[in-house]
């Protein structure tokens, strides 16, 4: 039985007051993306612990798509108004704040840089603005360039992600491909490919029965291995796409309503079978301090499990950073939804206020939480019981007697294992 992940939310402020669209996050919690002006054009931006900073040398019709842990950022400018040129920020050479990579990429009409790895190797596409595009792999440190041919008989392709081993994935004429060890391999039909883990696992979307569905794709073997992800428990959100993946193969993305009269979107996170949080979770159901948020797009995730994306807060377009709540919280802080389950007093079933007890015995007030009652009601029975089991484990810290504490902890483990046993198929 998997247990729900829990997150807290922090808003990523926009320095210009424009809607913000994060695209990627590194291990230092630095975020890149763009700010969208009233005319729909972006300005490439960075968040580094404060309000967004616009890359002034590429401001206006510019987009930052990825970054590495050294803080190198790649993207394209302009994007819609003229043929785009790939850029690298900051420029490793003396001179402008950003480097226009188009000449180094062969001097074609257009180029876009989509990803950069820890070694500073960049991938994307180069070619005609509205015509033939080819994937490129460019290493600025050695000025070496590899331009890949599309999969035969396809005529256009792009590279969307690269890992630290130099393996590259992308799309060629409606097929996914992986480039590794000097060879390009067809990975079958796919609509989009986004991100690549150190073990060669990527995500994206492909059509299943006429509906776009998110997947994990293991490109490390001789044959591609697709794993179709789940779907939102809210039935109208019947299409989805994986937009980001980390080295633990945790996928984030977006679901949308295919036949809705209005645009409706819902962000998700999906954990692989090896995780205790296995499976699909709508972010709307697992963020603990977000009564006024609607999470629409989850676009990036780092190896700490932090997630970035966009949605609305108090009805206004807003960007977010989600941080996982630890299963065993540090100090005396018992975070997240679990605190609302610990020794509740005073009308909690109806969403009224009450009191919780922290592991150090301190009583803390719990405000009225109608959103928690709704969250609790949406959970499957076994998931609710798993929450209770984790709560019992946490309460064991209140017991001073070591033997009794171990007894309660063992009872909680037995309880959780019993729930997990119920989910196993019978022989």
Residue, then its C-alpha position, 0 to 999 in steps of 0.5 A: x500500500x503506497x502512502x501519499x506524499x505531502x508538500x508545502x507550497x511557496x509562491x515564486x514572485x514575479x518582479x514585473x507583475x506578469x504571470x510566471x511560467x517556471x520550466x526547470x529547477x536544479x539541486x540548489x533550488x534555482x528555478x528558470x522559466x519566463x514571465x509572460x507579458x500582456x501580449x503573450x510574449x515571454x521574458x526569460x527569468x531566474x528565481x534564486x531565493x527571491x523575486x524573478x530576475x529577468x535576463x536583461x540581455x535577452x529580455x523580450x520574446x525570450x524563454x529559458x528552458x533548462x539549467x544545470x547545477x552550475x547555474x548555466x541556463x539555456x533557451x532561445x530568443x527571439x521565439x515567435x517574432x523572428x527566427x529564434x537563436x539558442x542562447x547560453x547564460x552566463x556567457x563563459x567568454x568575456x563579453x555579453x551577458x549571454x552567448x548567442x549560439x546560433x553561429x556555433x550551431x552551424x549558422x542555420x536560420x534558427x536554433x533552440x536550446x532545450x537542455x544542458x547537462x552537468x558537463x555543460x553539453x547542450x542539446x536542441x534543434x537547428x535548421x529552418x524556422x518553419x521547415x527542416x530541423x535537426x537535433x544538435x549536441x554542442x559542447x561549448x568547452x571544446x566547440x564540438x558540434x554533432x548534428x543528428x539526422x532524423x529517423x528515416x524516413x522522417x524529415x525533421x527532429x529535435x533533441x529535448x533532453x540530455x543526461x550526464x552520460x551524454x545520452x540524448x532523447x527527442x522526437x523525430x516525426x512522431x517517434x521518440x529516439x535515443x542517441x547513445x554510444x554514437x548511435x540513434x535508436x527508434x523508441x516507437x511512437x510518441x507525441x512528446x519527450x521531456x527530461x531524461x534521468x541518469x538511468x535513461x528513463x524519460x517521460x512525455x505523452x503518446x496516444x492510447x486509444x485516441x487519448x494522450x497519456x503520460x508514460x515512463x520510457x526506459x531507453x537503457x535497454x535494447x528495446x524500449x520499455x514503456x510504462x503508462x502512468x495512471x490518471x487523475x481521480x477527477x474523471x474529466x481530466x482524461x488526458x495527461x503529459x509528463x513534463x519533468x522527471x528526476x533521477x529517481x524516475x518521479x514524474x511531474x506533469x499536467x492533466x487536462x479535460x479533453x471535452x470541457x467547454x473551458x480550459x481546465x488543467x490539473x498538475x500531478x506527480x507520479x512515483x515509480x513502483x519502487x517508491x513508498x509513494x508509488x502511483x499517481x497523485x493530483x497535487x491538489x490533494x497532497x499540498x498541505x498549506x494551499x487553501x487558495x491554490x489551484x495547481x495546474x502545471x507541474x513542469x520540473x522536479x529535482x532530486x530533492x523532490x522539489x517541484x515547480x509549476x504554475x497555477x492560480x493563487x486567490x484566482x490570480x496566475x501564480x508560479x509555485x515551488x513545492x517542497x516535500x514534507x519529511x516523513x520523520x520531521x526534524x525537531x518538534x515540528x510535526x508538519x502537514x496533514x498528519x498534524x490534523x489527525x493527531x489527537x484531534x479535539x473539537x468538531x474536526x469531523x465537520x471541519x471545525x477547529x481543535x487541538x493537535x499534540x506534537x511529538x514533544x507533548x506540546x499542544x497546538x491549535x488547529x484552525x477550521x479546515x474545510x479543505x482538509x475534510x474534503x481532502x480526507x473524503x476524497x482518499x480511498x479507505x486504505x489510504x486513509x488507514x495508512x495515514x492513521x498508521x503513520x500517525x500512530x507511529x508519530x505518536x509513539x514518540x510521546x511515550x517515555x517508556x522504551x518498551x511501551x514505545x517499541x510496542x506501539x511502534x510495532x503495532x503501527x508497523x503491523x497495522x500498515x503491513x496489514x493494509x499493504x497485504x490487503x492490496x496484494x493479489x490472491x494466488 
